[in-house]
Amino acid sequence: MRTSSQREEKFKKKVRGVVLESQVARQKDATKRQMEIELAVKEIVGVDQRRFFYHAFAKQVEKVQKKYKGEALINEVEILQNKWRARGLADEKLARIKEWFNIIIPPMEVCRFDIGKFNKSLFG
C-alpha cells in the first residue's frame, strides 16, 4: 500500500504534466498570433522605419480587444489611434491595422436640423 506522500507525489507529477502541456499550447497559440500580427503590419506598412511603432499600435489594439467589447472597445481603440497619430504615424495605415482586427467604427450620427425652423433671435 502506498503512503500518503507517495500518492501526493504521483498526483503532483500528473498535475504538473497537464499544466505544462496547457502552458505550452497557450504559448504556441500566442506566438502564432504574434507572427500573424507582425506579418499583417509588415504587409500594411511596407518598408518604413517606423514599422515597429505600427507593430506596437497593433499589439495595443489586440490587448484592448481582449479586455473590452462594444462601445468601450471602440472608444479605447479611438484613443489609441489618436495617441499614435499624434506621434506622427499615418492615419490611413492605423485605420488599416484597425480594420485587420475587424474593429469598424460606425459613422457618427449627425443631428439634422431644418435651419429654416429655428428662431434665429435665440441664437444671437
Sequence and secondary structure as in RCSB ss.txt:
>XXXX:A:sequence
MRTSSQREEKFKKKVRGVVLESQVARQKDATKRQMEIELAVKEIVGVDQRRFFYHAFAKQVEKVQKKYKGEALIN
EVEILQNKWRARGLADEKLARIKEWFNIIIPPMEVCRFDIGKFNKSLFG
>XXXX:A:secstr
   HHHHHHHHHHHHHHHHHHHHHHHHHHHHHHHHHHHHHHHHHH S TTHHHHHHHHHHHHHHHHH  HHHHHH
HHHHHHHHHHHTT  HHHHHHHHHHTT            GGGS GGGG 
